[in-house]
Amino acid sequence: MLIALALIMLVLLLLGYPMMVPLAVGTLFMMFSGLTFFGPDQAITWMITGVGSWVLAAVPMFIFAADILTKGHTANRLLDLVDVFSRHWRGGLPITTAAGCAMFGAVSGSTQATVVAMGGPMRPRLLAKGYSDSFALALIINASDIALLIPPSIGFIVYGVVMGTSIGDLFLAGILPGILILLMFAAYCWIGARVQGIEPEPRASWEERFKAVGGAILPLGFPVLVVGGIYLGFFSAVEASAVAVAYALVLEVLIYRKVSIRDLGGLALSSGMITAVVFILVAIGAAFSHTLGTAGVPEAVLGPAIEAIGDNKTAALALIAVAFFIGCMFVDPIVVILILVPIFKPLVQSAALDPVHVGVIVTLQAAIGSATPPFGCDIFTAIAVFRRPYLEVIRGTPPFILILMLATVILIAYPQISLWLPSLGSL
């Protein structure tokens, strides 16, 4: 029966149905095939409970803030800031792109918004400088995935809700891993430019640098306000999301005036549509996860591995990383978090793992999966935005995926990279 379930869901995915359809069909299959014993009323209850957490109210607000910033001038100001300090380095332009993606991720929390906002201005510049389109596209989609680690992160919010972990601690825990990955990408860009013999651009004057710093001060206040406000106790994660929208409106409507009042209706509609998709996935994913648990699937599939691992923390983290990496290659990361986190929760507890550290490992795998074939969501965002074929978009991704896998190994071996900033709050 489980093999039939897997085949049905796989066929639906290959036929091009959105992820919510295989999840719903899988739930119905288990309901009527005798694998579980519950009725439609119980499934509906699980769906309502899945989206019933108050913390999830932060998701549409952060999406709306990201849409406002993407429409406005924030991305260009962040790019200008990085550019004036790095253009004279070997690989300065791709380093600017990677850092710009990380910084915009810190003010938007959305990988797809970052692909759109950063890819638009930077891809033509990378091509004009002599970089291949496959490299430019791979750099943009993989660097944009740092947005899942640097707060505010929708991935952290969903994980925190499912695992029952502090959102503020998760936000802080993602900062240093995000910076680590950015530095690793920068090193790869520097080496690649040196090998290809691409010359750096002239050094920016101090006047240009002071101007760029002044222009980026307000956008850079965004993550400070959100994360600082949550961790210092000024407001909750939900309240922080409302503050994020207000801050984005002040920046783009009143100060920069790149977004008009008339634009807000269309932006709100776009945010509402994305939110609807996310919440449908969360609801159906919650029902599917409960169904798997009721059918005893986690124990049947993972029981022997969990028993063999026992309290070995490194082995437990490695198993979690592999499972989430494979899952996120095929399924939307939010769905994978909803389904697999409850399954691995007993292992996290039995191995005495820090749930915040586990959250970083899980979210990093979601970041890798967002840009990994065959179904990485950012791959298809790049295809739609830049109108390039699938094979060209994925051709340059292997080196970046290897870098992200190396980062996973480092974070498993040295958990304090993730836990140091959250630990400061307990001093």
Phi, psi and omega in degrees: 000318181295323177295319178297319178299313180297319181294319179299313182293321179295317179298317179297321177296314182294333177282355174095009178290144176298156190302331183296332182289308176302323179295314180294316179296320178299319178296315179296322179300314180292328181293319187257359181263355180092002178290331179226169182231082175205162182254178179302327181297322178291320178298319179295321178299316178298321180296315180295318179297324182299326180254012185274351182290132180298329183297330181295345176297341178289335185298306180297330180291317178293324176296317179296317177299319179296320179295320178297314182292324178294321179290333188268210190252002185300317183301315182295322180293322177292320177296319179299320181298310181293321185299317185290341180259350185231355187296335183273001176273158167298130182072022184300321182292312175294328176296319176301317180298312182297314180293322177297320177297317180296318182290321178291326174299327180289342177253350182244325181074009185235126179292318184291322175297324180291320177303315182291311187290321183269325182294324181304305181280332190270329182300312178299324180291321178295319179295319180295332181281348177111003178279147180289155181293325180296321177294315182299314181294317180296320178298315184296313185287326180283321177293328178295333181288347173298338178301335178288339182260325182270124187293156359281139185235124178294325177301317178295322180297312181296315178299316181299322178294313184292318184274343183073041184247151180301124177294321179299316178296320179296317179301314179294322183295335182277348187293305183294318173301321178298318178294320178302312181295320177300317179295322178294320175297318180298319178298318178296319179295320180296314180295316181298318179294322179294318180295320182278353179070029179277122185281146177286166177272166179299150180294139178286148177285162178293331176296317177296322181293315180298322179295318180293321178298315179299321181288337184259357184300313182294314175300323181290342176288345183300301180294328178298316180295314184291304184290315180298318180296320179293312188285332178274357175086012179288327177203162179279178179297321179293315178296325178297324179293324176293320176298322179299316179296315180299318180295318178297320178295317179298315181297306192274331182267315187266321186267301182279333178057039176264346177239127180265166177300324180296331181290336190294326179298314178295321179294320179296321178296316178299315179297321179296321180293317178296318179298320180299316179298315181299314184289326175297318177298318180297315182295309182292323178298321178296317179296317180296318180298315178296323180296315177300317180296318179296325181280354180075021181296315181303316181295322182290321185275316188253350184308308180299320180294316180296320179294321180292325182288318181063236182255021177284106188294317182296315179296321179297315179295322178296317178297316179299315181297316181296316182297315181288325178298312180295316180299317183286347174290335187244336189230152178307133184305324180298318179296318180298317178299316182296323185276315189274331182300312177299328180293319184270356182302318177299324178293319178301318181287317182292327179270003179055042178279149175284120182297335177290316177297318177300321178300322178293315179299314181297314183291327175296321177294325175296322178295316178297315182297331180295340181237015184252132174298153009267342191237025179303127187296327181287336175298315182285333173296316179295321178299317182289319185284316187261355177056049178244151181292156184305311185295325179291323180293321185271350187300322184267005186282332185308314180300322180290323177296320177297320177298316180294325176293321176297319177299323177299315179299316180298316182290329175290319183287329183233078184298338182293341174301322179277324193265352185295311181296314176299328181292336180296331181290342181264001181283000000 
